[in-house]
Amino acid sequence: MQGILIVDKPMDWTSFDVVAKLRGVLGTRKLGHSGTLDPMATGVLPVFCGGASKAVDLQLNHDKSYRAVLRLGARTDTGDVTGTVLETAPVTAGEQELLAVLPQFIGPQMQVPPMYSAIKINGQKLYELARKGREIERPARRVTIHAFELLGGGDGEFLLRVRCSKGTYVRTLCHDIGQVLGCGGCMSSLRRTMAAGFTLDDCRTIEDVQAQGEALLSPVDSLFRQYPAYRIVSERDDRRCRCGNPLAAENLQPGLYRVYGGDGAFLCLSRWENGVLTSEKNFFGA
């Protein structure tokens, strides 16, 4: 069994809960996921099955997109409504005030991760320290907000669309927006709409997987569909590739290629330079 399942993660499930459930459904322990979602979040969760797990570190599109609801007037210890309310304030900002501050959050910036996160500092996960009532200094990390759009809302709650780099905490964005507006803010819902180049249109529910099983697996090469394909013609080159050897190839543009054998099987992701295709990762025999 080899492939990628794009799961629509249910609310109140951890990402590990999804993997554990699918291990039972698919009858294999060789599963892993990419891009952890908080339990309150829903949406796109890529799950890698069997030999496809080799592709996790090769994801070349790390940007993600979300729809999030910002709730103004409250600040919590987690940055979302699942946490303890630390402070409340009258909501003095509306749509126009929000639209005025959103541009300052677009582009590269430094973001301090929340204490309730799985980031490790000195070998300890931050959320484990937070649950013990401890707060430590966290170094800010560089993230990039590519797009930030107000989709609608009112009465202190606003629906936002965010496209951002890997490692961005949307609930921290909501907290920071609330601070700038002067009334505090937190995130009341989150739905991931794109990850690893896959969207909600590619998603399957847990119930879908229970009903149809491995028939729903997308092929591994779908993760690299933005790159051109190269098909091996000669049996000699086919054998060489399956032994991990580079291939001579003329008249290609520099960059990455999906390499297929003579039988149409996806063999590897390779990089072409100076007339030679050299494998970055092999998938034959996985």
N, C-alpha and C positions, 0 to 999 in steps of 0.2 A: 504494500500500500504506500503510495507516494502522491502527494499533492497538497493543495492549500484550500482550506475551508474559510470562507469569509462569513463569520458569524455575527448576527445582530445580538450583541450582548444584552441580556435582560437586566432590568433594574434590580438592585439589591443582590446581584451576584457579583462575586469577585471574578477577576480574569482567571484565577486559578480554579475557581468553581467550574467555570466553563470547560477548561481543559480536563478536569477530573471527570466531569460528566461525559465528555466525548471519549475519554479513554474507555469507559464502560460501553458506550454505544458502538464504537468502532472496533473494540476488542484489541486495542494496542496501547502500549504505554509510551510509544515513541511519538509524543506530541509536544509541541511548544507553541507559545503565543508571542506576538510582537506588539509592543505598545500597550502597556498596562492601562486599564481604565478603572477609576474608582467605582465602588459598589453602586453609588447613586447614578452613575453615568450609564448610558445605553449607546448602541451603535456599532460601528465597524471595528471588529476585532479579528485580525488575520490569525488563523491557527495553522501551523505547519505540521504535516503528518509524514512520518517515515523519513525517507531520504530528503524530502523537501526541507527538513530542518537545517540542511546545509546552507539554504538560501537566506536564513534569518540575518546573518551578518552582511549579506550582499545587497540588502535593500538600498537602492540608490535614490529613491524618492522618500525622504524622511519628513516632508511637510505633511501636516495634518489639517483638517478642517472640522469645525464644530459649529453647532447652534447652541447657544447658552442663554439662560435667562438671568439677568442681573436684577437683584432685589435691593433697592436703596432703603436706607434708614436703619440698618443693623450691621454690626460688625461681629464676626464670630471667630473662635480660635482655630477653626479649620479653613475658613474662607468660603464655606458653603453652609447651607441650612441644616446640615447634619450635626454641626458643632454646637458648642455652648455659646450663647449670646453674651458678648463682653460689653457691648454698649449699644444703645439705641439713640436715635435722634430724629427730629421731624424731617420729613422729606421736603427739601426746599428747591430741588432741581427737577426739571421736566425734560421733555424731548429736546428742546432747543439747547439747553445747557449741556445735555449729554452729547449732542452732535458737535458742540463747540470744543469739547475736550477729547473726543475720540482721536482726532488726528495726531495728538501728541503721543499716542500709544502705538503708532504705526512706524515700522522700521526697526533697526537693530537697537537693542536696549539691554540693560542689566536687570535681572529679576532675582529676587531673593526667594528661594523655595520655601514653601510653608513647612512648619514643624510637622504637621500631619502629612508626611510623604514617605516614600520607601527609600529615599536617598540615604546612603550610608556615610557617616562621618566618624572617623576613628573606629570603623568596624561595627558601628551600631546604627540601626535604622532610626531615622528621626521620629517616626510615629511611635516607636517603642519608648523613646525618651519622653515624648509628649504625653503618653498615657500615664507616665509616672509623675506628671506635673512638672517636668523639667523643660526648660527652653535654653537652647544654646545658640551661639552665633553661627549663622550659615553664610558662607561666601556667596555672593551674587554670581549668577551664571548668565552668559550672553545668550539671548534668544532673539528671534526676529519675528515681528508681526507683519506679515505680508499684506493682509487686508483686514479691515475692521468695519463692519457695516451694521447700522441699526435697521432692523426689519420691522419694528413696530412696538407697541406697548403703551403703557400709561398707568396711572395710579401707583407709581413707585416700582413697577416691574417692566423690564424692557428686554425684548428678544434681540440677540446679537448674533451675527455671523462672523466667525473668526477663521482666518487661514494663517497658520503659524509654523515655526520650525519645531523640530523635535525638542522635547524637554521643556516646552512652555506649559505653565500651569494656568489654565483659564480662570480657575477660582482666585488665583492671586491677581490676575488682571481685574476681576470684578472688585476685589478688595481695594486695589490701588485706584480704580476709577472712583469708588465711593469716597476714598480719602481726598482725592482732588476736588470732588464736588462738595465736600465738607459735611456730608450727612452719613457717611459710612455706606458700605455695600457688601453684599455677599452673593454667591451663586446659588440659585434655587433649582436649576436643572441643567443637564448637559447631555448632548447627543453628538457623538462623533459621526461625521458624514463622509469623511475620506481619510484613509490611511494606506500607506504603501501603494498608492495609486488606485486602490479599490474604493468604491462608493457604496452607498446604501442599496443601489440597484443590484450590486453583486452579492448582497447579504442573504443568508439563510437563517431561519430561526432554529432554536434547539429542537423544536417539534419537527421541522423539516428534516433535520439530520436523523432524528430518531426514526422517521418514516422511510427515508431513502438511503441513509448510510453513506458509504463511500462513493456512491454514484454522483454525489454532489461535489466531489473533489475537483477543484480547478487544477490544470496541469501546472507544474513548477515553472515552466517558461512564461506563464502568464504574468509573473512578477517582473519579467524583463521585456514586456511586449513593446516598450518604447524604443527598443534597439532593433536594428535590421537583422534579418536572418541570413545565415550562410549555410548552404547545403553542400555537403561533401559528395563528390561525384565518383571518385575512384575507390576501389576496394582497398588499395594500399593505404590511402590517406585515412580511410575509415578505421583500419586496423591501428594505424599510428595514433590517431586521436584517442581511440579507446585504450591505448597504452599510456596515455598522458603526454604524448610528444607534441611539440609545436608543428604547425602546418605552414607550408609555403602557400601564399595566396596573393595574387596580383590584382592591381587596379581597384583596391578598396580604399575607403576613406579611413583615416585614423579614428580609433574609438572602439567601443564594445560591440560584440556581435553574439547573437544566439546561434550556436553551431548545431546542425542536425546531421545525423548519419544518413547513409543511402537508403535506409529503411524508414526514414522520417522521424526516428527517435531523437529527442533532445539530449545532446551529449554534454554540452558545457557552455559556459559563458566565457568568451575569449576576447582578448584585446589585440587589435591589428596595429602593428607598427613596422615600418620598413620592410614590407613584403612578407611578414610572418604573423600568423595567428597563434597567440600563446594563451593557454587556458588560465582563467582566473579562478574558476571552480568547476570541478567535474561532477556530473550528475548521472553518468552511466553506471550501471551496476548498483545503484543505491537501493 
